[in-house]
Amino acid sequence: METTFILRIIGVIIFGSAGAALGIQIIEIPSIPQAIHLYVTIAGGILGALFGFIFMPRLTLKPFTRLRRSIQQLPAPVIFSAAAGLFLGLALGAIAAYPLSLLPRPLGQFFPFVVAAAFGYIGLTITTMRPDLLQGLRGRLFLHGETPAVPQSDTEEQCRPAVLLDTSVIIDGRIADICRTGFIQGELIVPLFVLNELQHVADSADTLRRNRGRRGLEILRQLQEDSPVPVRLTDADAPGVREVDDKLIALAKEMGGSILTNDYNLNRVAELQAVTVLNVNELANAVKTVLLPGESFTIHVLQAGKEQNQGVGYLDDGTMVVVEEGMRYIGETIDVTVSKILQTAAGRMIFARPDNGD
């Protein structure tokens, strides 16, 4: 709010002065009576000040925000190439502007500016669309025509497939810890339609959904700041698709990447369409503690089980342990021996007996 107010004040000063200057130019027209010269100047200043007060934030703040988002999505080589292309274009434009400045007025005042701006825009556009041009030029100038060797790390990074993040996996939060371990290889990509859905959840009237959405936005901020894996926002979209999950699948197909999610339905639909899916829940099940029948371990019995005399406890990874004849040990930590392991759709379940049980 303070930034917007400051911009409005600056707009009042700049456009108010410009309006007054325009009014001074207008009153030089001979047909305008001298009696209203002062009123024309004041009216020009007031109109310019009003214009600056209303439109200055729109002319500065919003374009700056869009520019910042666009720069965040661009790789560093593209930004460097764009800056170099803009510099070269403006340099060529300055060279071409000098002979144009010798033209009679007003052409000599107008054309140099237009030509310099046109050259700068052309240089910026060409180097942005083809950032490899400057790299090839650098190789020819400094390596005398030899083909520069591409670092192996850069080649490997380009070959790594992109990983698209789903809204559910961002809200889940475990993705931040997984990235820190180094198991994720490749660039993490967050499409803007996923970010918009996350923002919609954060703005929900329901308190639980709102907290989950805000947690997801915080997790995404942590990923951008701390993750060793590069995280990039993209405005790539699937215009003919309406649902977010379908957009994600279509985008993964187009980019040749995979989807990181913990949504069961999205997992199955993507697999049917031959899209690689990285499921966080499946990863969690895969790294759970492996216990075999006959092995002993310690468990804290928390509550009674469904069957008679059963007690229930949980391992550190969340695996349920059903202790036969364990109801009398509720609230205690005891040694048990695995008797059976059952794999269900909800996960792994372990049945055990107390070591000192009858």
C-alpha positions in Angstrom: 0.0 0.0 0.0 2.8 2.4 0.8 4.6 1.6 -2.5 1.4 2.3 -4.4 0.9 5.7 -2.6 4.5 6.7 -3.3 4.1 5.8 -7.0 0.9 7.9 -7.1 2.7 10.9 -5.7 5.6 10.5 -8.2 3.0 10.2 -10.9 1.3 13.4 -9.8 4.7 15.3 -9.9 5.8 13.8 -13.3 2.6 13.9 -15.2 1.5 17.2 -13.6 4.7 18.8 -14.8 4.3 17.3 -18.2 0.7 18.5 -18.4 1.7 22.0 -17.4 4.5 22.0 -20.0 2.0 20.8 -22.6 -0.3 23.6 -21.7 2.6 26.1 -22.1 3.1 24.7 -25.6 -0.6 25.0 -26.4 -0.9 28.7 -25.4 1.8 29.6 -27.9 -0.8 29.0 -30.7 -1.7 32.5 -31.9 -5.4 31.8 -32.1 -5.7 31.2 -28.3 -6.6 34.4 -26.4 -4.1 35.7 -23.9 -6.7 36.0 -21.2 -7.0 32.2 -20.8 -3.3 31.3 -21.1 -3.0 30.8 -17.3 -6.1 28.7 -17.2 -4.9 26.4 -20.0 -1.6 25.9 -18.2 -3.3 25.1 -14.8 -5.8 22.8 -16.5 -3.0 20.9 -18.2 -1.2 20.5 -14.9 -4.3 19.3 -13.1 -5.3 16.8 -15.8 -1.7 15.5 -15.9 -1.7 15.2 -12.1 -5.0 13.2 -12.1 -3.7 10.9 -14.9 -0.5 10.3 -12.9 -2.3 9.7 -9.7 -4.7 7.1 -11.2 -2.5 5.3 -13.8 1.1 5.5 -12.4 0.8 2.2 -10.4 -0.6 0.5 -13.4 2.2 1.8 -15.7 5.0 0.8 -13.3 4.1 -1.7 -10.6 2.2 -4.3 -12.6 4.6 -4.4 -15.5 7.5 -4.7 -13.0 5.7 -7.6 -11.2 5.2 -9.4 -14.6 8.8 -8.7 -15.5 10.0 -10.2 -12.2 7.9 -13.3 -12.7 9.2 -13.7 -16.2 12.8 -13.4 -15.2 12.3 -16.0 -12.4 11.2 -18.5 -15.1 14.1 -17.9 -17.5 17.3 -19.8 -17.2 20.5 -17.8 -16.5 22.0 -18.3 -20.0 18.9 -16.8 -21.7 19.0 -13.8 -19.4 22.7 -13.2 -20.1 22.0 -13.5 -23.9 19.1 -11.1 -23.7 21.2 -8.5 -21.9 24.0 -8.9 -24.4 21.6 -8.7 -27.3 20.0 -5.5 -25.9 23.4 -3.9 -25.4 24.5 -4.8 -29.0 21.2 -3.6 -30.4 21.4 -0.2 -28.6 25.0 0.2 -29.7 24.1 -0.3 -33.3 21.1 2.0 -32.9 23.3 4.7 -31.5 25.7 4.4 -34.5 22.8 4.6 -36.9 21.1 7.5 -34.9 23.9 10.0 -35.5 23.4 10.5 -39.3 19.6 10.6 -38.7 20.0 13.4 -36.2 21.3 15.6 -39.1 17.9 15.5 -40.8 15.8 18.7 -40.6 13.5 19.1 -37.7 11.3 17.4 -36.5 12.6 14.3 -38.3 16.1 14.8 -36.8 14.7 14.7 -33.3 12.2 11.9 -33.8 14.0 9.3 -36.0 17.2 8.7 -33.9 15.1 7.7 -30.9 12.8 5.4 -32.9 15.8 3.7 -34.7 17.7 3.2 -31.4 14.6 1.6 -29.8 14.0 -0.6 -32.8 17.6 -1.9 -32.9 17.5 -2.6 -29.1 14.2 -4.5 -29.5 15.5 -6.5 -32.4 18.7 -7.4 -30.6 16.8 -8.4 -27.5 14.3 -10.5 -29.5 16.9 -12.4 -31.5 19.1 -13.3 -28.6 16.1 -14.4 -26.5 14.8 -16.7 -29.2 18.2 -18.0 -30.1 20.5 -17.8 -27.0 22.9 -20.2 -28.7 23.9 -17.6 -31.3 26.1 -15.7 -28.8 27.6 -18.9 -27.5 28.6 -19.9 -31.0 30.0 -16.5 -31.7 32.0 -16.6 -28.6 33.4 -20.0 -29.6 34.5 -18.7 -33.0 36.1 -15.6 -31.6 38.1 -17.1 -28.8 38.6 -20.7 -29.9 39.5 -19.8 -33.6 36.7 -21.9 -35.1 37.2 -24.9 -32.8 33.9 -26.4 -31.4 33.8 -25.7 -27.7 33.4 -28.8 -25.6 30.1 -28.9 -23.7 30.7 -29.7 -20.0 29.5 -33.1 -19.0 27.4 -31.8 -16.1 25.5 -29.4 -18.4 24.8 -32.3 -20.8 23.6 -34.5 -18.0 21.4 -31.7 -16.7 19.8 -31.2 -20.1 19.1 -34.9 -20.4 17.3 -35.2 -17.1 13.6 -35.2 -17.5 11.5 -32.5 -15.9 9.4 -33.3 -12.9 6.0 -31.5 -12.7 4.6 -30.9 -9.2 0.9 -31.6 -8.4 -1.0 -29.4 -6.0 -1.5 -32.3 -3.5 2.2 -33.1 -3.3 3.0 -29.4 -2.6 0.4 -29.2 0.2 1.6 -32.6 1.6 5.0 -31.0 2.4 7.2 -34.1 2.3 8.6 -33.1 -1.1 10.9 -30.5 0.6 12.6 -33.2 2.7 12.8 -35.6 -0.3 14.5 -32.9 -2.4 17.1 -32.3 0.4 18.1 -36.0 0.3 19.0 -35.7 -3.4 16.7 -38.5 -4.6 15.0 -36.2 -7.1 17.0 -35.8 -10.3 16.0 -33.1 -12.8 14.3 -29.8 -12.7 11.1 -29.3 -10.6 8.5 -27.4 -12.6 5.4 -25.8 -11.1 2.8 -24.8 -13.8 1.0 -21.5 -13.2 -2.4 -23.3 -13.2 -1.2 -25.5 -10.3 0.0 -22.3 -8.5 -3.4 -20.7 -9.2 -5.2 -23.8 -7.8 -3.0 -23.6 -4.7 -3.8 -19.9 -4.2 -7.5 -20.7 -4.6 -7.2 -23.3 -1.8 -5.3 -20.7 0.4 -8.2 -18.2 -0.2 -10.9 -20.7 0.7 -13.5 -19.8 3.3 -13.0 -23.2 5.0 -10.4 -22.9 7.7 -8.8 -26.3 7.1 -8.5 -25.8 3.4 -7.1 -22.3 3.9 -4.4 -23.6 6.3 -3.5 -26.4 3.9 -3.2 -23.9 1.0 -1.1 -21.5 3.0 1.1 -24.4 4.0 1.5 -25.4 0.4 2.6 -21.8 -0.6 5.1 -21.8 2.3 6.5 -25.2 1.2 6.9 -23.9 -2.4 8.7 -20.8 -1.1 11.1 -23.1 0.9 11.7 -25.2 -2.2 12.7 -22.1 -4.2 15.1 -20.9 -1.6 16.6 -24.1 -0.1 16.1 -27.0 -2.5 19.3 -28.2 -4.2 17.1 -29.1 -7.1 16.2 -26.2 -9.4 12.5 -25.1 -9.1 11.0 -23.2 -12.0 7.5 -21.7 -12.6 6.2 -22.0 -16.1 3.2 -20.5 -17.9 3.0 -23.4 -20.3 -0.6 -24.6 -20.5 -2.9 -27.0 -22.3 -5.5 -24.6 -23.8 -8.0 -27.2 -24.8 -8.1 -28.9 -21.4 -10.1 -27.6 -18.5 -9.3 -29.8 -15.4 -6.0 -29.2 -13.6 -5.1 -32.9 -13.5 -5.8 -33.3 -17.2 -3.7 -30.2 -17.9 -0.8 -31.7 -15.9 -0.9 -34.9 -17.8 -1.0 -33.2 -21.2 1.9 -30.9 -20.2 3.9 -33.9 -19.0 3.4 -35.6 -22.3 4.4 -32.5 -24.2 7.5 -31.9 -22.1 8.4 -35.6 -21.9 8.6 -35.4 -18.1 7.0 -37.1 -15.1 4.5 -36.1 -12.5 5.2 -36.0 -8.8 2.1 -36.5 -6.8 0.4 -38.4 -3.9 -3.1 -38.4 -5.6 -4.2 -42.0 -6.2 -6.7 -41.1 -9.0 -4.2 -38.9 -10.8 -1.6 -41.7 -10.5 -3.8 -44.2 -12.1 -5.1 -41.9 -14.9 -1.5 -40.8 -15.8 -0.3 -44.4 -15.9 -3.1 -45.3 -18.3 -1.9 -42.5 -20.6 1.7 -43.8 -20.4 3.0 -40.8 -18.3 5.6 -41.6 -15.6 4.3 -40.9 -12.1 6.4 -40.5 -9.0 4.1 -41.2 -6.0 5.3 -40.0 -2.6 3.1 -42.5 -0.8 4.6 -45.4 -2.7 8.0 -44.1 -1.9 7.1 -43.9 1.8 5.8 -47.5 1.7 9.0 -48.7 0.0 11.2 -47.3 2.7 9.3 -48.5 5.7 11.0 -50.7 8.2 11.3 -54.3 6.9 10.5 -56.9 9.6 10.3 -60.6 9.0 8.3 -63.2 11.0 10.3 -64.2 14.1 12.1 -60.9 14.5 11.7 -59.0 17.8 11.4 -55.3 18.4 10.0 -52.8 20.9 6.6 -51.2 20.6 4.5 -48.8 22.7 0.9 -50.1 22.9 -1.4 -47.1 22.5 -5.0 -48.5 22.3 -7.2 -51.5 22.1 -7.6 -53.4 18.8 -10.8 -54.4 17.0 -10.6 -58.0 18.1 -10.8 -59.2 21.7 -7.6 -58.7 23.8 -5.8 -57.0 20.9 -3.5 -54.0 21.5 -2.4 -51.6 18.8 0.8 -49.6 18.4 2.6 -47.8 15.6 6.2 -47.8 14.3 8.1 -44.6 13.7 7.1 -44.7 10.0 3.4 -45.1 10.8 3.1 -48.8 10.3 0.3 -50.3 12.4 1.3 -53.1 14.8 -1.4 -55.4 16.1 -0.3 -57.1 19.4 -2.2 -60.3 20.2 -3.0 -60.5 23.8 -1.8 -57.0 24.1 -4.8 -55.2 25.6 -3.5 -55.5 29.1 -0.3 -53.7 28.1 -2.0 -50.5 26.9 0.1 -47.5 27.8 3.3 -49.7 28.2 6.3 -50.3 26.0 7.0 -54.0 25.6 9.1 -56.4 23.5 7.2 -58.3 20.8 7.9 -60.9 18.2 6.5 -60.7 14.6 4.1 -63.5 13.9 2.6 -62.3 10.6 2.9 -59.5 8.1 -0.2 -58.4 6.0 0.0 -56.1 3.0 -3.2 -54.2 2.5 -4.3 -51.4 0.2 -3.9 -49.0 3.1 -0.3 -50.1 3.7 1.6 -52.7 5.7 0.2 -54.2 8.9 2.2 -56.3 11.3 0.9 -58.8 13.8 3.0 -59.6 16.8 2.9 -61.4 20.2 4.4 -60.2 23.4 7.7 -62.0 24.2 6.5 -62.6 27.7 3.0 -63.5 26.7 1.3 -66.7 27.2 
